[in-house]
């Protein structure tokens, strides 16, 4: 199973649990919140976007530009 498939399944499960009344949920509020944090971490891994510093460092050191 790919990470994107795990993320999609997790996201659907969280959405289905959030629609339910808190008494009818399989998870308590704390567990659901932790699961949402985990889904956010998966999302940041799957849709990774490098920082400006990482982009600039991928083109070599600055002293090469002056040569």
LUMGURO-669719 format. One record per residue: residue in three letters; residue number from 1; x, y, z of N, C-alpha, C in turn. Coordinates in steps of 0.001 Angstrom, whole numbers, plus 524288, in hexadecimal, padded with zeros to 5 digits. Layout:
PT   type   seq     n_x     n_y     n_z    ca_x    ca_y    ca_z     c_x     c_y     c_z
PT    Ala   NUM       X       Y       Z       X       Y       Z       X       Y       Z
...
This chain:
PT   type   seq     n_x     n_y     n_z    ca_x    ca_y    ca_z     c_x     c_y     c_z
PT    Unk     1   80353   7FB66   80000   80000   80000   80000   80383   804DD   80000
PT    Unk     2   80251   8087E   7FC99   8055F   80D4B   7FC38   803B7   81128   80073
PT    Unk     3   8072B   814B6   8019D   8062A   81899   805A7   80162   81BE9   80465
PT    Unk     4   800A2   81D36   7FF77   7FC1C   8205D   7FDEB   7F70B   81D64   7FEE9
PT    Unk     5   7F722   81844   7FE2F   7F27D   8151A   7FF37   7F14D   814E1   8050E
PT    Unk     6   7F566   81471   80839   7F4B8   8147F   80DEA   7F27F   819B5   80F99
PT    Unk     7   7F4A6   81DE8   80D63   7F2C9   8232A   80EBD   7ED07   823D3   80D41
PT    Unk     8   7EB93   8221F   8089C   7E620   822A4   806E1   7E26D   81F89   80A5C
PT    Unk     9   7E3FD   81AC2   80BCD   7E0C7   81790   80F4C   7E040   81A1B   814A3
PT    Unk    10   7E488   81C1E   81695   7E48C   81EBD   81BA9   7E128   8239F   81B8C
PT    Unk    11   7E18B   8268D   8175B   7DE76   82B55   816CF   7D89E   82A20   81698
PT    Unk    12   7D72F   82605   813B6   7D1B1   8246E   8136F   7CFB1   8229E   818C1
PT    Unk    13   7D2FC   81FB6   81B8F   7D171   81DD0   820B8   7D09F   82257   82482
PT    Unk    14   7D42B   82619   82474   7D3AD   82AA9   827DF   7CEAF   82DA5   82693
PT    Unk    15   7CDAE   82E64   8218B   7C8F7   83135   81FED   7C40D   82E56   821AF
PT    Unk    16   7C40F   8292F   8213E   7BF6F   82631   822DC   7BEA3   82673   828C0
PT    Unk    17   7C2E3   82694   82BAC   7C27B   826DB   8315B   7C0C8   82C4A   83328
PT    Unk    18   7C27F   8304E   8305D   7C10D   835A6   831D4   7BB47   836B9   830D9
PT    Unk    19   7B8EC   833D8   82D2F   7B359   8348E   82C13   7AFE6   83257   83068
PT    Unk    20   7B206   82EAA   83363   7AF04   82C20   8377D   7AEE4   82F6B   83C74
PT    Unk    21   7AAF4   82E7D   83F95   7AAB4   830DF   844C8   7AF19   82E78   84807
PT    Unk    22   7B161   83170   84B91   7B600   82F94   84E63   7B4F8   82A8E   85178
PT    Unk    23   7B03A   82991   852F0   7AEF2   824C8   855C7   7AF11   82007   85219
PT    Unk    24   7ADD1   820DE   84D26   7AD96   81C9E   84956   7B2D4   81B7C   846B7
PT    Unk    25   7B6C9   81EA8   847B1   7BBDE   81DEB   8452A   7BEB6   81928   84751
PT    Unk    26   7C204   816E6   843F5   7C55C   81296   8459F   7CA09   81498   848BE
PT    Unk    27   7CB5C   8198A   847FF   7CFCA   81BFB   84A99   7CDEC   82068   84E16
PT    Unk    28   7D0E8   82170   8523B   7CF92   82609   85553   7D1E2   82AE5   852BA
PT    Unk    29   7D0B9   82F6B   854BF   7D25D   8345F   8524D   7D849   834CE   851F3
PT    Unk    30   7DAFB   83322   8560B   7E0B0   83381   85612   7E303   83009   851D1
PT    Unk    31   7E10F   82B3C   8515B   7E30F   827A5   84D63   7E1F6   829B1   847E4
PT    Unk    32   7DD69   82BF1   84726   7DC11   82E18   8420E   7DF97   832B9   840BF
PT    Unk    33   7E0CD   835DE   8449C   7E459   83A4D   843CA   7E9D4   83866   84267
PT    Unk    34   7EBB4   83459   84514   7F0DB   83232   843E3   7F0F7   82FBD   83E72
PT    Unk    35   7ECC5   82D38   83CF3   7EC5F   82AF2   837C1   7EC60   82F3C   83393
PT    Unk    36   7E9E6   833A0   834B7   7E9ED   83811   83118   7EF64   83A51   83086
PT    Unk    37   7F250   83A7F   834D1   7F7C2   83C5A   8348C   7FB08   838B5   8312A
PT    Unk    38   7FA1E   833A0   831C1   7FCEA   82FD0   82E96   7FB96   8307B   828CE
PT    Unk    39   7F6AA   8316E   827A2   7F50B   8325A   82237   7F7A7   8373E   8200E
PT    Unk    40   7F82E   83B4A   82346   7FAE4   8400E   8218F   8009F   83EF4   8205F
PT    Unk    41   80311   83BA4   82388   80887   83A38   82283   8090A   8372B   81D6D
PT    Unk    42   80568   83384   81C84   8056A   830B2   8178B   804C9   83479   81301
PT    Unk    43   80146   83839   81392   8004F   83C0C   80F79   8053B   83F3A   80E47
PT    Unk    44   8080C   840BE   8125B   80CCE   843D7   81177   8111B   84099   80EF0
PT    Unk    45   81117   83B77   80FD7   814EC   83811   80D4D   81370   83730   80797
PT    Unk    46   80E82   83617   806AC   80CB3   834F9   80158   80D10   839C8   7FDDF
PT    Unk    47   80B8A   83E37   7FFE1   80B8A   84313   7FCDB   81006   8469A   7FE9A
PT    Unk    48   814AA   84447   7FEEE   81947   84713   800D4   81AB0   84B87   7FD2E
PT    Unk    49   81BC3   84FFA   7FF7F   81D8B   8547A   7FC87   82280   85684   7FF1F
PT    Unk    50   826DD   8569D   7FC3C   82BC4   85851   7FEA2   82B96   85E14   80037
PT    Unk    51   82EA3   85F46   8043A   82EF5   864AD   80609   83245   867D4   80233
PT    Unk    52   8321B   86CF2   802B7   83555   8704C   7FF63   83B1D   86F0B   8001B
PT    Unk    53   83CB6   86E1A   804F1   8422F   86CE5   8060A   843CD   867CB   8035D
PT    Unk    54   84072   863E6   80375   841A8   85EF3   800DB   8420B   85FAC   7FAF8
PT    Unk    55   83EBB   862F1   7F8CC   83EF2   863F2   7F32C   843F8   866C7   7F1AF
PT    Unk    56   84569   86AB2   7F4C7   84A25   86DA2   7F38E   84F00   86A36   7F427
PT    Unk    57   84F11   866CA   7F80B   853AA   86385   7F8E1   85432   85F49   7F4C1
PT    Unk    58   8500D   85E08   7F1FE   8505A   859F9   7EDF5   85338   85BE0   7E918
PT    Unk    59   85430   860EC   7E8A4   856E5   8630E   7E415   85CA4   86428   7E51F
PT    Unk    60   85ECB   861FA   7E948   86452   862A3   7EA69   8654F   86744   7EDF6
PT    Unk    61   86A3E   86819   7EF0F   86BAE   86C58   7F296   86BC1   87185   7EFAB
PT    Unk    62   86B62   875BB   7F28F   86B17   87AEE   7F029   87017   87C65   7ED41
PT    Unk    63   87496   87A8A   7EF0D   8796D   87C28   7EC84   879CA   87A0A   7E6EC
PT    Unk    64   876DE   8760E   7E59C   876E6   87434   7E036   8744D   8781A   7DC85
PT    Unk    65   8709E   87B06   7DE86   86DBC   87EC0   7DB37   87131   88319   7D93A
PT    Unk    66   87530   88483   7DC2B   87887   888DA   7DAA6   87CB6   88740   7D6BC
PT    Unk    67   87D8E   8823A   7D615   881A9   88088   7D272   88005   880B5   7CCCE
